[in-house]
Amino acid sequence: MGSLSIWHWIVVIAVVLLLFGRGKISDLMGDVAQGIKAFKKGMQDDDKVADKPESTKAIDHNAAPSAARQDVGSKVV
């Protein structure tokens, strides 16, 4: 009783075909195939965008600050 035999699978497939019909199942599989194609196309588009070099701004960490704050830690009396 723990494993399903071939007859169990045949009954399950027959019930699914009776409930959904042949047309609905083929439409569903077509929608799944279109979704997979759209996903693959999106992944390829992402790879193309990632391959393009982006302009980056370099920050010079060794440069002295142009305007040092003088009021840090002092109170105005």
Secondary structure by P-SEA (a helix, b strand, c coil): cccccaaaaaaaaaaaaaaccaaaaaaaaaaaaaaaaaaaaaaaaaaaaaacccbbbbbcccccccccccccccccc
